[in-house]
Amino acid sequence: MKDIVYITGHRNPDSDSICAALAYAEFKNKTGNFQYVPVRLGDINRETYFILAYFGVEPPQYIENVRLQVSDLNIDKIAPISSDITLKMAWNIMRMNNIKSLPVVDENETLNGVVSVSNVTESYMDVWDNMILGKSKVTVNNLLDTLTGQIIHLDKDRKHYYGKIFALSASPEDVQRTLEEGDIVITGNRRESLEVAIRKRVSLIIVTGSGEVEESLIEQASENRVTILSTPYDTYTTSRLITQAVPVSYVMSREDIIYFSSDDYIGDIRNTMAETRFRSYPVVNEESKVIGTISRYHLISGKKKKVILVDHNEKGQSVEGLNEAEILEIIDHHRVADVATTSPIFFRNEPVGSTSTIVANIFFENGIRPSKKTAGLLAGAIISDTLLFKSPTSTNVDKLTLERLAQIADIDVEEFALEMFKYGTSLAGKTPEEILKQDFKIFTYDSSRIGVSQVYTMDAESLNDLKGDIIEAMEEMTSDFGFSLQVLIVTDIYKEGSELIVVGKQKDIINKAFGVNMKENSVYIPGILSRKKQVIPPISSVINR
C-alpha cells in the first residue's frame, strides 16, 4: 500500500484553501508516487459549500492533527494466543517470531494477560514445585501436545492431575513407600514399577521410550482410574518437558497490564514506555481486539506523517502537530512566514490573487487538463479570493487562468460569481462567534499576537444590530487567546470598502497604520478589500517599527 500524503489548507478554511487542496490532490495522484488525500482543518463556510455543491464534489475529510499514532507504525502483527495453550507452544511462537512477549486473549478475543520469556523461564527454573501440574490444571491434551504423546488408557472422569511428579528409578519396595494416591509417575516400561504405581492408584502414568503396556496392566489401570500415556522421549527428556505442558494462564501477567490503542499518539506513549521498561506492549483496536505488539524499536523508526501545505506557510495557521510531520511541499501566495523544514522541499510562492491560480497553472505547465469538476473548483476559488478581480491582490495571471478554467468547467463567470457571492455572503442567522470564526487567522510578532477575521457581504448594514454583541465576543476571544489586538474586517464587495471593528490593548495601531480616527471601536475605510495586501502589511509595519 502506498504511503499517504495529506494535502491541507489553513485552519478556518476559506474557498481557496479547500479548493486548492482538492485540486492539487487530483494533480498529485496523477503524477506522484504516494496516495494523496485532501483534508480540511475546520468547517467549510457557506461560499465554499456553494462551490462544492455546484460542481458535485464532497468536502475533504476533517482531521484534527498530524501527530504520529500507533496505527501509523508497522507494529508487530502477532496473533494473540489463547490462555490454555502450553508454555512450550508459547515459547516456540516467541522464538519463531523473535519476540519477547505474547498477548493472551479470552474467548471474546479481548486482552486477558501477557506472557513473556521471563514468565516461561521462571516457571521452568522452579524445579522444587513438583505439584505444578495440579496447580496449573494441566489437561491431557496439553500433555499430549507437549510430549508428542499417545493415549494408552484414559480415565474420562478425571480432568486434572493434582499429585506430585515422580520419575521412577528406585526399587519397587522404595517406590511402594514413596508413592501416594493421585501422584504422577514417569517411568520406562518396567512391569514392577507399573504394577506398584497402579496399585497405589496414582492419577497418571507416562511411559517413556514409546513403551507398550501389557493388556492386563491396562485392565488394572481402568479398575483403579489411572490414566496411562506413552511418549517417544526418554525419562530425562520427559521430566524436563512435562512442566512445559503448563497452560500460559498459570504464569501470565494479569494485573496492571499496560497496553496501547491503535489511535494513541506516539508522543503520549513514549513516556509510559520509559517509565515501565517492558520489552513490548499489546496494541488493541477500537473494538478492544488485540492486533499486535509495539516496542521501543518502532518509536525510533523515523516514520512521520507526510503533508503538503497549500494557501499558507505559517505554523499558527497550520495543522496541529506539524512539527512532528514531514512537510513535502508548500504551494502559497502569502508572505513567507515561519514554517521550517529539516531538508529542502518544493516551495512555490507567487504574488497572485489565489493559490488556486498557482495550482491550475501547475496542471497546465505539465500538460495535464484538470477534470471539469476540478476546473470549476479552481475557478470558484479564484473568483472568491480576488473578489472577481476587485481585490488589489488580483493579477493578469489570475484573469487568464480563470478564463481557461471557465471554458473547461463550462460556466459563465459573471453569473456564477453573482450567485456565489449572494449565497456565500449572507450573514442571516449567524451568531457573533460564527461570524468571527468564519475566516479567522492568527498573526504572531515578537511582542504582539493579533487575530484577524474577515467576512464579505453585499449588505454591510445588516450587521449594525449585531455590532455590540460582536465587540463583546471579540473582547472575550482577546482575553481567552491572549491577543493584543483583534480585528474584524467587514468587506462590502460592491461598495469596495471595509469596516474595521477593533478591540485590544493595542487598538491604536489601526489609527497609526491607516491614518484614521476610530470611533466606538470601528472605522470604515474605502478601497480596503484584501486582508493579506491591505490590512496586514500596514499593521506589521507599525508593530515592527
Disulfide bonds with the S-S distance in Angstrom:
none
